[in-house]
Amino acid sequence: MKNYYILFILLCFLSCSKNGQSEKKAINESDEKYEVVINELLSKMTLEEKIGQTNLRGTSSRAKTLSEELKQQVREGKVGALLNVMKTEFVDELQKIAVEESPNKIPLIFARDVIHGFKTMFPIPLGMAASWDEDVARTSSRVAAIESSSVGIRWTFAPMLDIARDSRWGRIAESPGEDPYLASILGKAYVEGFQGDSLNNSTSIAACAKHYIGYGAAIGGRDYNTTLIPEPLLRNLYLPPFEAALNTGAATVMTSFNEINGIPATGNEFLLKDVLRDELSFDGFVVSDWDSVVEMITHGYARDEKHAGELAANAGLDMEMTSKAYENNLKALIKEGKVSEKQLDVFVKNILRVKLRLGLFKEPYRDVANEAKFYEKTHLEKAKEAAIKSTVMLKNEGVLPLAKRSKIALIGPMADAPLDQMGTWTFDGEKEQTITPLNAFEAADVNYTYIAGLSHSRDLSKKEFKKAIAVARASDVVVFVAGEEAILSGEAHSRASIDLPGAQENLIKELAKTGKSIVLVIMAGRPITITNVIDDVDAVLMSWHPGTMGGEALQEIIFGLEEPQGRLPVSWPKTAGQLPYFYNHKNTGRPANKKDYVAMYDIPIGAWQSSLGNDSHYLDVGYTPHFPFGYGLGYTNFKYDKIEVSKDTIRFNEDITIKATVTNTGTRTGKEVVQFYIQDVVGSITRPVRELKGFEHVNLKAGETQEVSFTISSKILEFTNNKLVKAAEEGDFNVWIGPHSASGLKSAFYLKD
Ligand code: GLC
């Protein structure tokens, strides 16, 4: 390995000026240098070694010993990367074998799912999406990179960029929500945080834009299930967050488990070559998801392991996670001419390029100077800030914030659930570090009495109800912390009903009978349907699974030290029967409306068949979500006035500015996420009734007014039509500036060709 490094350094040196001021430039320029090193290496590698680089070997993070078989595989250059090696001594030993004993001394990449924190847990990604704050995303991934790289992790399988429109889907918890504009901003920020200023910094870890693509479109919200995505929808909805991540330099991409229109993503040449490589010029590497190569057999797309390897290789999959279709068959497939060695060389080049960019040839070992500085105070503060910014207040009928000395009955299965509060994908988080609401109330000397009432979110037992009711009666107000355990959220954990599990609703209703005000706090990995209890409670706070500092964040919000600042990144359904539901839906030929809608129990007995509105709604739950995308309350109120457009008509590539004023009409300083939506009224394909195209956080004192403006050009109005032409089209556009996707001041302009 040393000779390649010397070659690499020599090449960089030759391109550096004396004063090193071009050091950064040299590193940036070094891509060309990397190609020289890569070609030099490739020329020395045997077919077995090349195949070895495409092998991401799965291991158990709980393994107590390092198998000799694995060490020998590394020694022979048959492993390119390792997943879940969590003992630093194992990381160090395996890397030493790779860089000192393997034939070409090629370093390993060590990978881990570092999704919303490594030790310091931030809110789940859906929660962070509710912050509508790219700094929250960037900071969370920067902290995660610092903590995880200290134990040798240099590659994470994040950000997850799957647009999600169905809260039954367990993995909505990991998603950036239902909107591509917001998801793109967050995706860019996550990549920036993980990869830092330079990928070869020892605290930087390679990001992985996943799951490519359309995973969130699974039928029925059933994980891993079939997706049918017309190409215009793929390009207008699912692709933009990946484009944003790749344009930010995401080093890797992961294919998704699902098939898209009959072809599994892992064997989808159109997606992996035409779109990813040719259109988006991606030059990192693509890894399959866990066993998704051999799952093409189960999909019914590959005959057997060898055929699966052939399909994945010819589709352009660079690295295989955990299964061994490449390891067992690529040599034969190349000998039989079914896969070209040239194609394999491309895989190896992509993988080596990322390893060079990570600086692994220069510094293959973890930087002990970064030694595990877990749970640093500054990091915990950032995690708390993220939890505050992610919390969405859905209802508040004059009960929040509570007076400091209120006598509180703290009740509910999630009030002291340190493991579940962290949410899904928290293998390395330590529940002992979690600050639960109970811990926070204790530490803040709150005047409270605590009783869980239910031992966990699925508890059906009512044996504690009497005691809980008695505690409520003896208090001024109930804070009921409800939700779902972490295991009910995340991968493979889709739910057909997304009500509060167990006997939580029953207990809430019993507590409501005491006449005490109830603050319902929800800790969950998805919107939870609360139609059955919304009238029994006076306030609702959605904390998502808020992470390590969730309890302190909640305590500060409840007592008004901070205000809830989150806005919904997904539509909140009244019932699972409404799903999938999303704000950026089409108008249809018969959109529902208030005038025509007759609620089911208002329909006269024996009504005439056509006496009801013939339009798109449900007789029982109507046609709107419980709470719309972008919705969220704070501790003050805002008034929008005077929307203006700078021109009534603009030509292509001209800019237009839409502005309005926002006034804090309340009695305390408050924050608002001012949102900007457009509607392309007529298109060569039908267009969404609204599309988010901008937002701005404002912080106004009581009585203060601020003008907020959004400037767009026709570029922002472009979309891909059914001829796969991406362009803006002449016509009328509606615009809104307001607090969420179902309201706002409206204006319009015309785009003239
Ligand atoms: C899982 C997930 C993927 C994760 C990978 C490695 O099945 O689908 O998101 O990164 O396997 O753990």
Residues whose N, C-alpha, C, O or C-beta is under 5 A from the ligand:
A	BS01	GLC	D113 F157 D289 W290
